[in-house]
Amino acid sequence: MLMHQLLIDQAQRTPERLALHWVDRDVTFTYQEAVQAMERMAGALASLGVGRGDRVAVFAHNGMDYLIALFGTWRIGAISALVNVQFAHELDYYYADHTPSVVIYTHDMAEAVRRAARSAGSVRHLICMDGPQEGALSLPALMAANLPPPPDPWDETAIAHLAYTSGTTGKPKGACLAHEPTTRAARCIAERLRITRDDESFGPTALSSSYQLVANLLPPLSRGAGVHVMGKWNQTAGWDALDRTAASLFVANPTLLGQVLHESRVRERLPGRLRAGLSGGGPVPPTLKRAWRDELGLPLVESFGQSELGGFMALGFPELVAEDALLARVGPALPDKEVRIVDGARNPVAPGNIGEIELRGGFMQGYWGRPDKTADTIGTGWLRTGDLGMIDRDGFITMRGRRSELIETDGVLWFPRDVEEAFCQVPGVAQAALIGVPDAELGQRPLAFITLLGGDDVGVIEAGSLKAAIEGRVAYDLAPLVVSIVAELPMTPTGKVAKAELAARWGALA
């Protein structure tokens, strides 16, 4: 199965049903209209000499043209390569890495795109979504020309999408995702989430993230459901849009899921016909799951994946979890993946023991242009995730953190998530992040950065009282822990806390 075939199949079954909706401009395509637009995009790209295996870069804000650019690229056997607009200053690196032949962009990104295109030397055409610009073709004009597309090359094994890693352990790498395993993963995710044709999914996070691809886009389309995307989210406008569209699934990260919770408290009701939230991009505090359960009466489903997968290694069910002790679990592995926990010698460990998470089944073909990194990650046939976790006797996976984020303080290993979740249980705390910085005496000193909830009822919270509040909730000696209250935490485009940036900020102050 090909990614774009999902649109074609549903257009044949239910051509007039909602397929895609761009919330910000209220632009809607039925399945039939989406296929017609895809064919026009495919014809436009083919007329510019784009063919099988060529990279089409998209550098834009969320929108309908963005979505159609993806489908049109896949339709002609080319490879979509996406970069978040937050990385305009690093665009030269990305284009040098995947050497696109065509770049599709929004007008406000022109300067960064031109600079990176000149540096890469591979770019034959720039296409502006908003009309003609100096040195760029007009996407509206190309689409209006209704140029005929070539025959579909129909290669399920071909690379369709470059999903860039977050770069937490080095420069971002392009994970090569092929059509068939990614589409198979999407169908498994749709089944786990119990998506039906009556559902509508709403995703406000960046389309450049692989999380949008495998959570908000492909799974609903595999079931003939509708997909909403939004570019300019804030708590009130986002809640209003979620209510207005009557979406049933909210696909976001923990920060935005927390905002929906807080706004629902203010409005004293749920938005629209929401039946579940889906979280990705970073671990979900059990306190947030509990609040969704107890206050909203809705399940907050946690996913666990990474760019290399084209899917998830674990996913919960859209049902309420009654026992608080089970809220830290993500969920079982999905049917398309075999997941195991191994020790340092890569031997499987018994249920309940912590080790590195590995998997086999559908995942990337490798990293674009990096055979050495590919061999390190998937050379044995198992993908080494670099994540630590455990599997219980029910087969449920609990994420414990990245191996690279472990903190060794005075000979004792600290799992940051233990401390972060303890802080999140303290009334008035919104988010917590723990990092380790070099210390001549301890090896590493743990530093906790805390953000607080707003409102007059929170009271005055001091760093010292926060540290005292988690005494006894964690198994570590908290004497070396330094706590700082900050206005906000730096975030990656996928919604993870940017811990490297926190460490850099601390280093600049030290």
Secondary structure by P-SEA (a helix, b strand, c coil): cccaaaaaaaaaccccccccccccccccccaaaaaaaaaaaaaaaaaacccccbbbbbbccccaaaaaaaaaaaaacbbbbbbbcccccaaaaaaaaccccbbbbcccaaaaaaaaaaaaccccbbbbcccccccbbbaaaaaaacccccccccccccccbbbbcccccccbbbbbbccaaaaaaaaaaaaaacccccbbbbbcccccccccccccccccccccbbbbbbccccaaaaaaaaaaaccccccccaaaaaaaaaaaaaaccccccccbbbbccccccaaaaaaaaacccccbbbbbbccccccccccccccccccccccccccccccccccccccccccccccccccbbbbbccccccccccaaaaaacccccccccccccccccccbbbbccccccccccccccccaaaaaaaaaacccccbbbbbbcccccccbbbbbbbbbbbccccccccaaaaaaaaccccccccccbbbbbccbbbbccccccaaaaaaaaaaaac
